[in-house]
Amino acid sequence: MVEIDISSDLEAVTEQIQKAIAKLQDLDSKRQQLAQQIQNLNGVAMYLRGKETSDISPVENDEDTE
């Protein structure tokens, strides 16, 4: 029968948990940054769409006056 070293197994599992928590925190931070970038880009896109439709002016064509 194989002996189980509970204290070393618990230590190994605890270390894996800590690594997983650190990785999760890093991924969450990156997710928040990406969400913020998306919000910023959406704001810029909305601003540009507004400018595109409100700043349309007739184009004068000098060739037609000849």
Secondary structure in CASP SS format (residue, H / E / C, confidence):
PFRMAT SS
TARGET T0000
AUTHOR 0000-0000-0000
METHOD secondary structure of the structure
MODEL  1
M C 1.00
V C 1.00
E C 1.00
I C 1.00
D C 1.00
I H 1.00
S H 1.00
S H 1.00
D H 1.00
L H 1.00
E H 1.00
A H 1.00
V H 1.00
T H 1.00
E H 1.00
Q H 1.00
I H 1.00
Q H 1.00
K H 1.00
A H 1.00
I H 1.00
A H 1.00
K H 1.00
L H 1.00
Q H 1.00
D H 1.00
L H 1.00
D H 1.00
S H 1.00
K H 1.00
R H 1.00
Q H 1.00
Q H 1.00
L H 1.00
A H 1.00
Q H 1.00
Q H 1.00
I H 1.00
Q H 1.00
N H 1.00
L H 1.00
N H 1.00
G H 1.00
V H 1.00
A H 1.00
M H 1.00
Y H 1.00
L H 1.00
R H 1.00
G H 1.00
K H 1.00
E H 1.00
T H 1.00
S H 1.00
D C 1.00
I C 1.00
S C 1.00
P C 1.00
V C 1.00
E C 1.00
N C 1.00
D H 1.00
E H 1.00
D H 1.00
T H 1.00
E C 1.00
END
